[in-house]
């Protein structure tokens, strides 16, 4: 089991949860809005109207939207596509279930709400910002549970965002909170539970036999709330809810296809090296399979990247990885993307737009139609999965993005600069809070976030509650991270420059502080 208690010890300040077990519509606090509409639509509306949701239009997906005229998805456009894909998948699953003489298997509105919420916690500069804040949180701020975008999403939904009639958070139903947890555990997950079930995606076994939690959907501060939400939907330990699995699957589909759209338009996906990689593997499939692992890891010739991907898939997901399915996926992507699409550069014409639209629509439709329910017979699979055919194709499309976009030196140079921007801001805010003479002028929002974290630490169960001195230190650290993570890309730039004394940035932040 995850570390949580269902009954708070005497003196704890957490609200009681009435009738939560097995009730997906239950909320932490009574909610008068439930009298006017179905609870799932209320949750969806609250997420859509959240300022954290609006903020996503100015947060990096892969390339920062603060870069002038960057023709790329931001977190908001990505989220809208994930939601559209997820709803279609949910409705298709329900249609098939009804045709088989059974009832609906998932709630499409809950799926849609989870999709709208799934990226709320992403900090400035996307995954680069996430890894930077995690390193700073652990190494410099002393937060053992670090920073994780999925956990920050859950924290926003349940603690940081506000509505009128709840002391904190959006007071969402158990079903929506549970579905928003793509990795439904905290870093404090018990090794015995992982050992009993087997490590799911997001938890790895180290060479020394220990388990390393590298993806999770709740900090230890917010774990009790997640545990209550999962009791509300009767979720299996360490397993996504059905609605959460549909959201996760839709995120993978959108990510695998719209990055091709982005970087084909931008002229970043260079046909020649991608074609060389695919031909280098396809022309020597049997020879690649016979080479030993060490040789393949060190190989630089075209085709080696795809062979490393094949071996990784077999190592990490032997329950679904199949050499013939991988060969079919590489062949199809080579024919439809490399040879057909990328061989003709995008020139902005309607003909090019139609060709690209045909490619993206065709692949998204294939992936949506391949989704199916699956028994929980392997820890790596959720209750809803792609067919083996679709899963292999998604992995190959994602490989193109990782190999030919994310590994580019020009992107790496920019990302290193962005990392320094976040580090400068985190350190400067900490120094400001340590300044006895000037602490009172720190941003009010920062002080409120620290106070909120302080209240949460003080309300933890006795066996997990830190000392008063430790509570103060942890609350200060978590408040700083919450503050910086809530900025847009442009706000992070402006804050860093203002902290550095740029005179022309004096009034740039305004009330955003």
DAMODA-V576350 format. One record per residue. N is the residue number from 0. RES is the residue in one letter. SS is DSSP state (alpha for helix, beta for strand, coil for the rest). PSI is psi in whole degrees, 0 to 359 (NA if undefined). OMEGA is omega in radians with two decimals (* if undefined). Layout:
BEGIN
n: (N:N)
res: (RES:RES)
ss: (SS:SS)
psi: (PSI:PSI)
omega: (OMEGA:OMEGA)
END
This chain:
BEGIN
n: (0:1:2:3:4:5:6:7:8:9:10:11:12:13:14:15:16:17:18:19:20:21:22:23:24:25:26:27:28:29:30:31:32:33:34:35:36:37:38:39:40:41:42:43:44:45:46:47:48:49:50:51:52:53:54:55:56:57:58:59:60:61:62:63:64:65:66:67:68:69:70:71:72:73:74:75:76:77:78:79:80:81:82:83:84:85:86:87:88:89:90:91:92:93:94:95:96:97:98:99:100:101:102:103:104:105:106:107:108:109:110:111:112:113:114:115:116:117:118:119:120:121:122:123:124:125:126:127:128:129:130:131:132:133:134:135:136:137:138:139:140:141:142:143:144:145:146:147:148:149:150:151:152:153:154:155:156:157:158:159:160:161:162:163:164:165:166:167:168:169:170:171:172:173:174:175:176:177:178:179:180:181:182:183:184:185:186:187:188:189:190:191:192:193:194:195:196:197:198:199:200:201:202:203:204:205:206:207:208:209:210:211:212:213:214:215:216:217:218:219:220:221:222:223:224:225:226:227:228:229:230:231:232:233:234:235:236:237:238:239:240:241:242:243:244:245:246:247:248:249:250:251:252:253:254:255:256:257:258:259:260:261:262:263:264:265:266:267:268:269:270:271:272:273:274:275:276:277:278:279:280:281:282:283:284:285:286:287:288:289:290:291:292:293:294:295:296:297:298:299:300:301:302:303:304:305:306:307:308:309:310:311:312:313:314:315:316:317:318:319:320:321:322:323:324:325:326:327:328:329:330:331:332:333:334:335:336:337:338:339:340:341:342:343:344:345:346:347:348:349:350:351:352:353:354:355:356:357:358:359:360:361:362:363:364:365:366:367:368:369:370:371:372:373:374:375:376:377:378:379:380:381:382:383:384:385:386:387:388:389:390:391:392:393:394:395:396:397:398:399:400:401:402:403:404:405:406:407:408:409:410:411:412:413:414:415:416:417:418:419:420:421:422:423:424:425:426:427:428:429:430:431:432:433:434:435:436:437:438:439:440:441:442:443:444:445:446:447:448:449:450:451:452:453:454:455:456:457:458:459:460:461:462:463:464:465:466:467:468:469:470:471:472:473:474:475:476:477:478:479:480:481:482:483:484:485:486:487:488:489:490:491:492:493:494:495:496:497:498:499:500:501:502:503:504:505:506:507:508:509:510:511:512)
res: (X:X:X:X:X:X:X:X:X:X:X:X:X:X:X:X:X:X:X:X:X:X:X:X:X:X:X:X:X:X:X:X:X:X:X:X:X:X:X:X:X:X:X:X:X:X:X:X:X:X:X:X:X:X:X:X:X:X:X:X:X:X:X:X:X:X:X:X:X:X:X:X:X:X:X:X:X:X:X:X:X:X:X:X:X:X:X:X:X:X:X:X:X:X:X:X:X:X:X:X:X:X:X:X:X:X:X:X:X:X:X:X:X:X:X:X:X:X:X:X:X:X:X:X:X:X:X:X:X:X:X:X:X:X:X:X:X:X:X:X:X:X:X:X:X:X:X:X:X:X:X:X:X:X:X:X:X:X:X:X:X:X:X:X:X:X:X:X:X:X:X:X:X:X:X:X:X:X:X:X:X:X:X:X:X:X:X:X:X:X:X:X:X:X:X:X:X:X:X:X:X:X:X:X:X:X:X:X:X:X:X:X:X:X:X:X:X:X:X:X:X:X:X:X:X:X:X:X:X:X:X:X:X:X:X:X:X:X:X:X:X:X:X:X:X:X:X:X:X:X:X:X:X:X:X:X:X:X:X:X:X:X:X:X:X:X:X:X:X:X:X:X:X:X:X:X:X:X:X:X:X:X:X:X:X:X:X:X:X:X:X:X:X:X:X:X:X:X:X:X:X:X:X:X:X:X:X:X:X:X:X:X:X:X:X:X:X:X:X:X:X:X:X:X:X:X:X:X:X:X:X:X:X:X:X:X:X:X:X:X:X:X:X:X:X:X:X:X:X:X:X:X:X:X:X:X:X:X:X:X:X:X:X:X:X:X:X:X:X:X:X:X:X:X:X:X:X:X:X:X:X:X:X:X:X:X:X:X:X:X:X:X:X:X:X:X:X:X:X:X:X:X:X:X:X:X:X:X:X:X:X:X:X:X:X:X:X:X:X:X:X:X:X:X:X:X:X:X:X:X:X:X:X:X:X:X:X:X:X:X:X:X:X:X:X:X:X:X:X:X:X:X:X:X:X:X:X:X:X:X:X:X:X:X:X:X:X:X:X:X:X:X:X:X:X:X:X:X:X:X:X:X:X:X:X:X:X:X:X:X:X:X:X:X:X:X:X:X:X:X:X:X:X:X:X:X:X:X:X:X:X:X:X)
ss: (coil:coil:coil:coil:coil:coil:coil:coil:coil:coil:coil:coil:coil:coil:coil:coil:coil:coil:coil:coil:coil:coil:coil:coil:coil:coil:coil:coil:coil:coil:coil:alpha:alpha:alpha:alpha:coil:coil:coil:alpha:alpha:alpha:alpha:alpha:alpha:alpha:alpha:alpha:alpha:coil:coil:alpha:alpha:alpha:alpha:alpha:alpha:alpha:alpha:coil:beta:coil:coil:coil:coil:coil:coil:coil:coil:coil:coil:coil:coil:coil:beta:alpha:alpha:alpha:alpha:alpha:alpha:alpha:alpha:alpha:alpha:alpha:alpha:alpha:alpha:alpha:alpha:alpha:alpha:alpha:alpha:alpha:alpha:alpha:alpha:alpha:coil:coil:coil:coil:coil:coil:coil:coil:alpha:alpha:alpha:alpha:alpha:alpha:alpha:alpha:alpha:alpha:coil:coil:coil:coil:coil:coil:coil:coil:alpha:alpha:alpha:alpha:alpha:alpha:alpha:alpha:alpha:alpha:alpha:alpha:alpha:alpha:coil:coil:coil:coil:coil:coil:coil:coil:coil:alpha:alpha:alpha:alpha:alpha:alpha:alpha:alpha:alpha:alpha:alpha:alpha:coil:coil:coil:coil:coil:coil:coil:coil:coil:coil:coil:coil:coil:alpha:alpha:alpha:alpha:alpha:alpha:coil:coil:coil:coil:coil:coil:coil:coil:coil:coil:coil:alpha:alpha:alpha:alpha:alpha:alpha:alpha:coil:coil:coil:coil:coil:beta:beta:beta:coil:coil:coil:coil:coil:beta:beta:beta:coil:coil:coil:coil:coil:coil:alpha:alpha:alpha:alpha:alpha:alpha:alpha:alpha:alpha:alpha:alpha:alpha:alpha:coil:coil:coil:coil:coil:coil:coil:coil:coil:alpha:alpha:alpha:alpha:alpha:alpha:alpha:alpha:alpha:alpha:alpha:alpha:alpha:alpha:alpha:alpha:alpha:alpha:alpha:alpha:alpha:alpha:alpha:alpha:coil:coil:coil:coil:coil:alpha:alpha:alpha:alpha:alpha:alpha:alpha:alpha:alpha:alpha:alpha:alpha:coil:coil:alpha:alpha:alpha:alpha:alpha:alpha:coil:coil:alpha:alpha:alpha:alpha:alpha:alpha:coil:coil:coil:coil:coil:alpha:alpha:alpha:alpha:alpha:alpha:alpha:alpha:alpha:alpha:alpha:alpha:alpha:coil:coil:coil:coil:coil:coil:alpha:alpha:alpha:alpha:alpha:alpha:alpha:alpha:alpha:alpha:alpha:alpha:alpha:alpha:alpha:alpha:alpha:alpha:alpha:alpha:coil:coil:coil:coil:coil:coil:coil:alpha:alpha:alpha:alpha:alpha:alpha:alpha:alpha:alpha:alpha:alpha:alpha:alpha:alpha:alpha:alpha:alpha:alpha:alpha:alpha:alpha:coil:beta:beta:coil:coil:coil:coil:coil:coil:coil:coil:coil:coil:beta:beta:coil:coil:alpha:alpha:alpha:alpha:alpha:alpha:alpha:alpha:alpha:alpha:alpha:alpha:alpha:alpha:alpha:alpha:alpha:alpha:alpha:coil:coil:alpha:alpha:alpha:alpha:alpha:alpha:alpha:alpha:alpha:alpha:alpha:alpha:alpha:alpha:alpha:alpha:alpha:alpha:alpha:alpha:alpha:alpha:alpha:alpha:alpha:alpha:coil:coil:coil:coil:alpha:alpha:alpha:coil:coil:alpha:alpha:alpha:alpha:alpha:alpha:alpha:alpha:alpha:alpha:alpha:alpha:alpha:alpha:alpha:coil:coil:coil:alpha:alpha:alpha:coil:coil:coil:alpha:alpha:alpha:alpha:alpha:alpha:alpha:alpha:alpha:alpha:alpha:alpha:alpha:alpha:alpha:alpha:alpha:alpha:coil:coil:coil:alpha:alpha:alpha:alpha:alpha:alpha:alpha:alpha:alpha:alpha:alpha:coil:coil:coil:alpha:alpha:alpha:coil:coil:coil:coil:alpha:alpha:alpha:coil)
psi: (154:158:108:164:141:340:115:141:159:138:347:148:3:144:147:150:115:120:34:325:122:13:96:342:358:149:162:322:148:145:115:339:337:341:343:346:170:146:331:321:325:315:315:316:318:321:316:328:3:140:334:327:315:325:333:339:344:27:141:136:299:311:137:132:351:347:125:129:25:117:60:161:144:182:330:311:323:314:318:322:321:317:316:316:316:318:319:316:316:315:322:318:319:320:314:321:318:322:333:6:16:173:181:143:343:161:112:328:323:318:314:318:317:322:318:328:343:336:13:328:0:131:180:144:22:220:333:315:323:312:324:312:325:316:316:318:319:311:328:332:354:27:108:331:8:214:136:130:322:320:325:325:311:323:320:313:325:347:315:322:168:148:175:318:30:144:331:156:178:359:51:163:161:321:317:320:316:319:335:349:93:327:84:66:171:170:340:15:140:134:326:324:318:318:321:319:327:144:124:176:133:346:129:151:125:164:333:2:348:158:136:121:110:349:137:160:11:136:163:331:326:9:322:322:315:319:319:319:318:332:326:333:9:46:143:146:133:17:143:153:165:317:322:324:322:316:315:316:317:324:316:317:311:315:320:330:316:344:327:316:308:306:345:314:319:354:17:327:92:121:317:305:328:317:320:320:313:316:324:331:313:327:344:44:309:323:319:319:334:347:149:163:316:320:318:320:325:349:138:350:154:137:337:324:316:324:321:322:314:315:323:317:319:324:316:328:60:342:340:334:135:130:320:323:324:316:317:320:314:318:316:316:321:315:314:329:305:306:321:306:302:339:340:108:147:123:8:0:162:327:316:321:317:321:317:317:321:318:307:317:318:314:320:317:317:314:317:315:343:350:140:156:148:136:150:70:3:138:341:346:140:180:345:131:163:155:159:320:308:321:316:321:319:316:323:320:319:327:318:316:312:319:323:1:300:334:4:134:325:322:320:320:313:319:324:323:320:323:319:326:312:318:318:318:315:314:321:321:321:317:322:317:335:351:103:331:339:7:328:343:5:154:136:320:321:315:325:322:322:318:320:313:322:316:320:317:320:337:1:155:152:317:344:358:126:166:168:317:319:322:316:318:315:320:320:315:314:324:319:314:315:321:308:322:338:357:155:173:312:325:321:318:311:319:316:317:321:318:329:358:16:113:325:355:12:313:11:328:327:226:0:342:NA)
omega: (2.99:3.12:3.02:3.07:3.11:3.11:-3.11:3.05:3.12:3.11:3.11:-3.07:-3.12:3.10:3.07:3.11:-3.03:3.04:-3.02:-2.96:3.11:-3.13:-3.07:3.14:-3.08:3.09:3.11:-3.11:3.03:-3.03:-3.08:-3.13:-3.12:-3.13:-3.04:-3.09:3.10:-3.00:-3.08:3.10:3.07:3.13:3.14:3.14:-3.12:3.12:-3.12:-3.10:-3.13:3.03:3.07:3.09:3.12:-3.12:-3.05:3.12:-3.10:-3.14:-3.07:2.83:2.99:3.09:-3.02:3.06:3.07:3.07:-3.03:3.02:3.11:-3.06:-3.01:3.05:2.88:-3.09:-3.13:-3.14:3.04:-3.12:3.14:3.13:3.08:-3.13:3.14:3.13:-3.08:-3.13:3.11:3.12:-3.14:-3.13:3.11:3.10:3.13:3.12:3.12:-3.14:3.12:3.10:3.11:3.11:3.14:-3.14:3.10:-3.11:3.10:-3.11:-3.04:3.13:3.06:3.09:-3.12:3.12:3.12:3.11:3.09:-3.07:-2.77:-3.10:-3.11:-3.04:-3.13:-3.11:3.02:3.02:2.95:-3.05:3.04:3.08:3.13:-3.13:3.12:3.14:3.10:3.13:3.14:-3.11:-3.10:-2.96:-3.05:-3.10:3.04:3.09:-3.07:3.13:2.92:3.07:3.11:-3.07:3.13:3.10:3.11:3.04:-3.12:3.13:3.10:-3.09:-2.97:-3.07:-2.94:3.14:-3.05:2.90:-2.99:-2.91:3.05:-3.10:3.06:-3.14:-3.09:3.11:-3.12:3.10:3.10:-3.08:-3.12:3.09:3.14:-3.13:3.14:-3.10:-3.12:3.11:-2.87:3.06:3.07:3.10:-3.11:3.11:-3.08:-3.14:-3.11:3.13:3.10:-3.13:-3.10:-3.05:-2.99:-3.04:3.04:3.03:-3.11:3.07:-3.09:3.03:3.12:3.11:3.14:3.10:3.13:3.11:3.12:3.12:-3.12:3.00:-3.12:-3.03:3.06:2.91:3.12:3.09:-3.01:-3.02:-3.13:3.11:3.12:3.13:3.11:3.13:-3.10:2.99:-3.14:3.14:3.13:-3.09:3.04:3.14:3.09:-3.12:3.03:2.89:3.13:3.14:3.09:3.12:3.09:3.09:-3.12:3.13:3.13:3.09:3.11:-3.13:-3.10:-3.11:-3.05:-3.04:-3.01:3.03:3.00:3.10:-3.09:-2.91:2.91:3.09:-3.05:-3.12:-3.10:-3.13:-3.10:-3.04:-2.98:-3.12:3.11:3.10:3.13:3.12:-3.10:3.12:3.14:3.09:-3.07:-3.10:-3.08:-3.06:-3.07:3.11:3.12:-3.08:-3.08:-3.09:-3.09:-3.02:-3.09:3.14:-3.13:3.13:-3.08:-3.03:3.13:-3.05:3.12:-3.10:-3.09:-3.14:3.10:3.10:3.08:3.08:-3.14:-3.11:3.10:3.13:3.12:-3.13:-3.04:-3.04:-3.11:-3.13:-3.09:-3.09:-3.08:-3.06:-3.13:3.08:3.10:3.10:3.12:-3.14:3.13:-3.14:-3.12:3.13:3.09:-3.09:-2.99:-3.14:-3.03:-3.04:-3.07:-3.03:-2.98:-3.13:3.11:-3.07:3.11:-3.08:3.11:-3.12:3.07:3.09:3.11:3.11:-3.12:3.13:3.14:3.13:3.12:3.13:-3.06:-3.13:-3.10:-3.09:3.11:3.14:3.10:-3.10:3.12:-3.07:-3.10:-3.09:-3.11:3.03:3.14:3.05:-3.13:-3.08:3.05:-3.10:-3.11:-3.08:3.00:-3.14:3.03:-3.07:2.94:3.02:3.08:3.11:-3.07:-3.11:3.13:3.14:3.08:-3.12:3.13:3.08:3.12:3.09:-3.14:3.14:-3.09:-3.04:-2.98:3.03:-3.02:-3.10:-3.12:3.13:-3.12:3.07:3.14:3.13:3.13:-3.12:3.10:3.07:3.11:3.09:3.13:3.10:3.14:-3.13:3.13:-3.11:-3.14:-3.11:-3.13:3.11:3.08:3.11:3.13:3.11:3.12:-3.09:-3.08:-3.07:-3.02:-3.07:-3.07:-3.12:3.05:-3.10:-3.12:-3.13:3.11:-3.13:3.11:3.10:3.08:3.13:3.10:3.11:3.12:3.12:-3.13:3.11:-3.12:-3.10:3.12:3.06:-3.00:-3.07:3.13:-3.04:3.11:3.06:-3.13:-3.12:3.13:3.09:-3.12:-3.13:-3.12:-3.14:3.10:-3.12:-3.12:3.11:3.09:-3.13:3.10:-3.09:-3.09:-3.12:-3.08:-3.12:2.92:3.09:-3.09:3.07:3.11:3.06:-3.06:3.13:-3.14:-3.13:3.12:3.11:3.14:3.06:3.11:-3.08:-3.10:3.10:-3.01:-3.06:-3.03:-3.08:3.13:-3.10:-3.12:3.06:*)
END
